[in-house]
Amino acid sequence: MRVKDVFTEATRQLTPRVLLASGIAGLILLGITTLTAIQALAALKQEHDARRAGKYVYQISSESSPLSASACESLNSVSGVWAAGGELAEAPTRLMLTPQGRPLPAAFLTPGAARVWGLSESESYVGRELEHRRIAAPGQELFRDEGARLRISASLPPDGVPGPLQSAVVEFRPAWGMVSVCWLRMAPGNQEAAAELARFVFDTPNLKVQPLHSDPAAAATPHEQWLRYLGMRPAWFAGLTIGALVGLIAFADRPQWAIYRTFGASRWEVSAILLAQYVVAGFPVLLAAALLGPTLAGTIVGVPVPVAVSLVSWGQALAAWCVGLASGWLGGVLATAGNPQYQLKDR
């Protein structure tokens, strides 16, 4: 029997039970696609939130003396360092609400600190605490000692920026002199080198290098959560469930397949028609599950779905479908075994 004949017979034999089984399989595939996308999005969101909170950022300081501003900025050229910058130890000027007013709390940062916190070194910022107390706000003009004016550009982000900066007006200045603290944002996977790198660059006693943000010891990382999910073999579980359903339908339709065998079809031809049935009926539901799953996951989590997440969820659905077809075909082979006359005796 040619392949074309197999699919022709399979299309003719799309019984209500086969269509129902395909619909149930579609729901299972939709579930596995959505669940996979949700797990991936949750891991990405956790990593994103941790980075906003200061993950991979290390704070370098010394109790005995300030640090070199140029040495702090030089860390930007080191491989494995995303950004480095600090806060000037001595304020180059004062910022006031009025020309003769009291000075406001101010923090003058080196240009590299802008990249550490995702800011623009050409703008000035007001901390959330000052803004909350209505002392200063974006768009407001401040006065310097020399009479020049400074217009506040924006508010600091609520997450990740150290607390002392949230109580000050932040301005960026060239890296001259000394810094009281140097912040170092490491690339993922290079965190362990932060302390050694700091001690190599700063020849200062009593140097302290500490992470700005640390996960609880018992908390699983996003990568660990993702591996734990894949370790549950969701595609295998969904595929074997679909295969069991296909095998049950094949067992219920044994008299129908016995007719084929009575008229000369072999067991392998019968099993090929059975498999082709679910290829014909199952491909549309697989396609629908692949398209709807990531969209549904994005709606549930409330974030856009990256293409990579969609591809991973599609891969899980395709794997589940292939496992389902393979195990269902094996179940069909076993269900159609035996004497066809015995299977037709009640017809």
Secondary structure as GFF3:
##gff-version 3
##sequence-region A 1 347
A	DSSP	alpha_helix	3	12	.	.	.	ID=ss1
A	DSSP	alpha_helix	16	52	.	.	.	ID=ss2
A	DSSP	beta_strand	57	62	.	.	.	ID=ss3
A	DSSP	beta_strand	67	68	.	.	.	ID=ss4
A	DSSP	alpha_helix	69	74	.	.	.	ID=ss5
A	DSSP	three_ten_helix	75	77	.	.	.	ID=ss6
A	DSSP	beta_strand	81	88	.	.	.	ID=ss7
A	DSSP	beta_strand	95	96	.	.	.	ID=ss8
A	DSSP	beta_strand	106	109	.	.	.	ID=ss9
A	DSSP	alpha_helix	111	117	.	.	.	ID=ss10
A	DSSP	beta_strand	125	126	.	.	.	ID=ss11
A	DSSP	alpha_helix	128	132	.	.	.	ID=ss12
A	DSSP	beta_strand	141	144	.	.	.	ID=ss13
A	DSSP	beta_strand	149	151	.	.	.	ID=ss14
A	DSSP	beta_strand	154	155	.	.	.	ID=ss15
A	DSSP	three_ten_helix	163	167	.	.	.	ID=ss16
A	DSSP	beta_strand	169	172	.	.	.	ID=ss17
A	DSSP	beta_strand	178	186	.	.	.	ID=ss18
A	DSSP	three_ten_helix	191	193	.	.	.	ID=ss19
A	DSSP	alpha_helix	194	201	.	.	.	ID=ss20
A	DSSP	beta_strand	207	211	.	.	.	ID=ss21
A	DSSP	alpha_helix	222	231	.	.	.	ID=ss22
A	DSSP	alpha_helix	234	252	.	.	.	ID=ss23
A	DSSP	alpha_helix	254	262	.	.	.	ID=ss24
A	DSSP	alpha_helix	267	301	.	.	.	ID=ss25
A	DSSP	alpha_helix	307	335	.	.	.	ID=ss26
A	DSSP	alpha_helix	340	343	.	.	.	ID=ss27
###
